[in-house]
Amino acid sequence: MAAHECGDRLVFEFASAGQVPAYHINYVSDPLYATSGEMIYLDGAATLSVVLHGAAHDDNGNPTYTGSHHLMSDTHNITEAVFIEDFEGIVQWGVGLDSERAFVVSTLSSPARLVIDFAP
């Protein structure tokens, strides 16, 4: 996560196969629900769901994400990012924001990255 004069940026970086997996990103009502039924509430007035398809495990069955499951933000608009779950090849993150903001999604290569830029 990073703050810029033109808005906040959230980046997901992928080490395997050099491609960004299929994804679905949209605003949802709080709370988010894990497959287990657990309710996850995020700080902020808006909740963004980021779903990554086929990104949960590498070819050897190891989880692809092993970092922190709760990231606090020092950006202007993003309040936090929370790893919701890794289930049946799908990884889900929740992003709390101060309000629903327009966002633009792009991809970068070398390494593969999914970039979400939020309007100020």
N, C-alpha and C positions, 0 to 999 in steps of 0.2 A: 504494500500500500504506500502511496506517495501523494502528497499534496502539491498542486501546481496552481499558478495564477488562473489557468483556464479550467480548473476543476480537479477532482481527485481521480486517481488511477489505481486499479486493482489488477494485478498480474498473476496468472497461474502459469507456471513453467513446467514443461514436460521433458523428461530425459529420454524416454523410450521411443524408438522408431522415428523420431523426427517429425511427427505430425501431431497436430492438435486433435484430440478426440471430438466426436460429435458432442454438441452441447445444447442445452435449453436454458435460457435465462429470462426470468420474468418476476414482476412484483407479485407477492402473495400476501394473504392475511396472516398476521401473527396469531398463534404460534406456528412454527414448522413442526411437522410430525416425522419422526424416524419410523422405519418399518416396524420396529418393536412397539410402536404406539407412544413412545416417549414424546412429550411436548417440549419443544425448545423455544423459549422466548428470547428475543434479541433486543438490545438497547436501541432506542431510536424510534422515530415515528413511522418508518417504512421498512419493509423487509423484502429483500431481493433473494430469490432462490437461484442458485447456480448448480445445474445438474450436468455432470460429465459422463457420457456413455462410453463404456469399454475402457475406463481409466483406472479401475480399482486395483488390478493386479498385473504384475509382469508375466512373462512367459513361464516362469518357474513358480507362480502362485504366491509370490511375495507381494505385500501391499506396496502400492506405488507412492503413497504418502505416509511418512513416518514422523512428521514434524508436530508442532503444537496444534492442538485442536481448538484453541481459543486465542484469537489474535486481537489484541486491543489496538485501536488506531489513534494516531496522532495527526490525522488529516482533518480537513475542514468539515467534511460532510459524512464520511464513513465513521460510524461509531464502533463497530466491531465486525469481525468475520469469524464464523463458527463452523467447524467441520461437523456436519450433521451425521453422516454415515457413509459406509462403504458396504454396499449390499448387492450381490449378484451382478458384479461388473459395473455398477453405477456408483459414482461418488457424488455426494451432495454437500454443498456449502450454503450457509445462510449469511447474508450480509445486512447488517443494520445500518440505516442511514437516518440523517436528521429529518429528511422529507423525501417524498418521491421525486426523483430528479430524472431528467432525460439522460439516457446513456447511449454510448456507441460501443459496439463490440468489434474488435479487429483481431487478426492473428499475425504473429511474427514467426520467423524461422531462425534456426541456428543460435540458440536452441528454440524448439517449438514453444510458443507462448500464446495464451488466450488473454487478451487485454480488454478491460472494461473501463472506459473513460466516462466519468460522471460530470454533467454540466455544473458550473458553480452556482 
